[in-house]
Amino acid sequence: MASPTIPRWRRALAVLRPSHRHSAFTATVLLMASVTASRLIGLVRVKYIAWLLGRSAAADAFTAAFQLPDMVSYFLVGGAASITFVTILTRYREQGREAEGERAMSAILSVMALVLGGAILVAEFAAPVYVRLLLHGFESDPAKAALCVRLTRILLPAQLCFFSGGVFGAVLLVRRVFSAQAVAPLLYNLGTILGGVFLVHTLGVSSLAIGTVAGAFCGPFLLNAIGAYRAGMRYRPVLDWSNPGLHEWIRMSIPLMLGVSLVTADNWIINYFASHVGGAIALLTYAKQVFTAPVALGQAAGAASLPFLASLFGKPDRAPFARAVNSSVSRILAFSLLLSAYMIAMALPLVDVLVRGGAFHRADSGTMALYFAIFSLSLCLWSAQAIYARAFYAAGNTVTPMVAGTVITAASIPVYWLLYRALGPRGLAVASDVGILLQTAALAILLHRRRMVSLAGLEYPEIFRALIAGLISFAALTGLRHFVHTTSRLHELAVLMAALLVWLAASLATLRLTGSSLPRQLASRFAGRA
């Protein structure tokens, strides 16, 4: 008897089941959906912080307070512990040595939690010196500097949650279980919001930092730990300095600890220069956070693809690995070019609807919208570099991308300085675009020269069709903005909805007229592979 036909809508919903065994595509869909939900809550978080703090000194202090904790994590555990751990665990699993993998996980987590905890303790005492040196502009406002120090000290312990959660999350990624990865960012963003809602009247801006730490514990750490336990992984505290898995993890992570990628350093460099202009750190951070909502889609695709790429690279025939990377990059580039057209054309109403209110005024929206539009020019680059970087990580090569990233970062600092001197804070947004262009190009060229992923394998016709569709939809949206004038945020919301329809119609029509297979491929994948 023939098996009953499963409706398409049920196949689509099956992707959301925690027990669903994912393919590379369905894992990407799930993580993109979860990241989209997380970023929506993240936008609420940005809205709440902007409503509460605006572009005040407290806003600058709070947004800058994340910098030292991020640097401690980046330089001590590589900032990407789960990436190297996924590669190691994938090999243990495919070789049938899961017990060894479990011992390696216990050794890595125990040893590095001890080391990271000691570094956090040192950073608690060093925070005033750090703020004075790397947020130099705060010296003109001692109260702002002192507040930044206090908030930094509150936020530092959250790095233990991120590191431990990253290790447990890697266990789940290797088993192709993505449900915890999907929900953890939601809880993290909610933590900041709820901390402010319930504690702001008694603790002031410190409530946001406390809520952030609580969110890091409940989301990235606790949820991944529970998921790994349910998946069968058992953590046993052990300081086994001789464990070969620990040695391999350190070997792979040292380049991540010593090198500096512009993906992370971009915010540090921007904050250093922007600290000299009151409110600039807050506005640039808000703009970057709104911008990173779609950027996170590329990051989700990279996270979902890593265990699959690691598996493909381990096979004798490397051609499927190269095709998988080029296919992912081509589609991310194509979609990002289309989305950038909408983001740039509708920057002001988008920012105004999302952020304005409370302490955040219309004039602030105009300045932030300019930064947002400039950042949006590089959307396709931020998305593509996430895939290219993980192609190296899947091959067990962390040295090359980190050396390249360090060189690019060092070469970019004069660009930030020159553009800041010439254009002020908006020059920092332009410099960010230039830097990520260099970063992405360097990774792509290095993969090509090492015969890992050929640049000739990119789907250039599809990318070009998407570029044409993006330009046409941008022109249509610009015309809409020219003829439609808004008098309130309700009108702006209506314009955004109308613009979305115009963008979809213009993009799809152009893609179909130019013979693009992108719409058909996406439709068939959602229908047939869910």
Phi, psi and omega in degrees: 000135181291141179291143181297146179284128180272125180303150182298323183293328178286324176295323179293316180293334180299335179300332185276352181291135178300330183272357184294130176273118192266147165273175178300322183289311183292328175296319178297318179299313181298312182292325177294320178296318180291321178295322177299315178296318179297319181290329175297316175293326176298324176293323175297321178298313177299316179301315182294315180297316179295321178297321184281319189247339183061225177248035185284175175299323178296324178295316177301314183297317182293313182292327179283340183293343179282347191291310180297314176303319179296321181291321177301312180296317185296312186277342183261322180241015175084355178067353183214050185305321184291332182295309179291326181292324177301316181298316181294311182295326178300317180292316177303316184293316183288339177267005179070029183243048185293329178297319176295322178298322179293321177294321178296317179300315180297318181293315181297313183294318182294310183295312186285332175295322177294315180294315181295320178299319177296319179294323178296320178298317177297317181296328177301319180281329186272356185305317180299320179294318180301311181299321181294325184272315188258354169235058192303327183294341180290346181300332181287348179228088183304325180294320178296317180298317180295320178295319179298320178297314181297316180292323177300316181295327177291321187281336187305315182298341180299337182295331174296322178294318181294318181293309180298317178296326178295322178293312178296323178296325177297322176303317181289321179299318180297325177276004179059039174251114190246003186294318179294320177300330182286325188265331186306314180297331178297314181294323180298312180294322178296328181302314180298315182297311183293326176300317178292317183300317187269338188239352188298328183289337180256329185246354181067214184295339177300335179299326179294319179293319179296317177297325178296316178295319178297320178295322178295323179290312185288325184269275184306323182273295191296316183295317178292324179295316178296318179298317180295322178296315179294333179281356176106356181278132180243121178268132178232116180303122181204129177265073182264088184291345183264001183298127182297328177295321177297316179298318180293319179298318178296317180300317181286330185272339182305316177299325178291330179283323185273328182276168179228118177268139179296337178304322178267317186292340180307312180295321180296315182293316179302315182295324180300311182286319184291341181297344180276353181239119182302128179084351184291319179299316182298311184293317178295322179293316177302313181298318180293322180291321175293319179297322184286356175301307175286331176302325181298338176296318176294322177294323177295319178298320179293316180297317181291328185280339189303308180297328179288319178294320178299321179293317180295321182292333181284355180271155182300322180270113183271355182299317178300326177299310181297320179295320180296317179296311182296323179295316180296314181296318182298316181288323176296316178299314182299311181293322181295322177298320178294315184292324179302324181300317180291316184297318182288315183295325185251026186302311185293307178297328179296311179295318183296317180292319186285324195243324189298142179144155180062238182277000182254117191256174182302318179298324177295323178299318181298316180293315180296323180298323177297313178299317182298316180296320179295313177303322186294339177299333185257015182306314183296329182286316177300323181289317184291320183296332178297321178289314181299319180297319182287340172296319175293315182298322179297330178276002181077016183251100176258348182291308186300309181295329181283324174297314178299316180297320180295316179297315180297318179298313180298319181290336183277336184304315176300329178295315177301315182297312182295316182288329175293317178296325184277321189238357182075205183304326179293335175295332177292324177294319177296316180298324177300318178296316180297316182297316182288334173297314178296319180298312182294315180298320181297315180297316181297317181292320179295318175299321180293313184292333178272007178058031176268313180219112183283136176295336178292342182278352177295149181273075186300319178301319179294318179297319180294319177298319178295322178298315178298316179297322178295317180295319180292317179293326176297317178298318180296319180290324176297320176297320178298315179297327183290322186265344181248121181251135183256146179241354180205168178292334175295318176295320179297321178297318178297320178296319178298319179294316178296319180296325178298318178295318179298317180298314179298315182296312182295319181293311181295319179298316180294318179298318180291318181294328180272001177081023180291141177264000185300310180300318181292320179296316179296317180297317182291326179292316179295325182282323189256344187242004179292000000 
